[in-house]
Amino acid sequence: MLLAYSLRRFVQPALWITGVMLVLFPFLSDTSDWNTWFDWVKRYSVVIPAFLWAFLHSRPEHRLSRLIARALPWVLVVNILEAGLLELLGQSPTNGALIVIVALLLPTKWTQEGAHRQLGFRAPFWQLAVILCLGRMYVLNPQFENGTAGALLVISLASLLCLADRDSQNYVGWRLYTLYLLVLQDSIFPGGSGYLYPTWLHAENRVKLQGTPLAHAWLVLNVVVVAALLIPRARAWRAKAALAPAAAG
């Protein structure tokens, strides 16, 4: 958390650090256990946006920054869709479908006025849906090791900090930089993950939840939360569609 705060606070060093690591990342990382496309894509879908985010805040008036500001919401959509695709093709297609729905419901109307403003959105209930759906995948999927579960805890803490501030403006920055640092640790120093997280987070203990009543209840809860998120959106879309002919007339 302190390292993530430092990257957010000192924008020029953050640009140099993320830029250098963007080049050195494949050479420094231990890729011996990166066995699937997801192992590669998920890491790079954090490493590349971290550099873009640092560039945006270091060069806010640059033409590229304005383009990045418009693209970042969709980068987050793709980042979440990757996890949904993995679930759809693997452990839990139902939870995968929920993750896809949550990704497509991301609030793309970002509270910003120009690229110099902090990007973010005020949508704590959406954050809850993301945490629950991704949490179930990371905890129950044996593919994920300790670093991934730890990343989920940090994302949850970042959301709670935003709720405590009564403002989700900083959510994206917290999420991106905490994930970025955990990806670096888990990729470059994977042996350290076993010492950083408590025993109950170790993969061999987390996967014991598969097929248990708790796992089933967690899935039911995810369905309820995503439905509660989707129903108001569907009503708003229907109301907007009903008003469209009248406005045209």
QUIHUJO-V841158 format. One record per helix or strand of 3 or more residues. SS is the DSSP state (2 for helix, 1 for strand). FROM is the first residue (numbers start at 1). LEN is the number of residues. If there is no record, write none. Layout:
ss=SS from=FROM len=LEN
ss=SS from=FROM len=LEN
This chain:
ss=2 from=2 len=8
ss=2 from=11 len=18
ss=2 from=37 len=22
ss=2 from=63 len=26
ss=2 from=93 len=12
ss=2 from=124 len=17
ss=2 from=146 len=19
ss=2 from=171 len=18
ss=2 from=190 len=7
ss=2 from=199 len=3
ss=2 from=203 len=7
ss=2 from=213 len=36
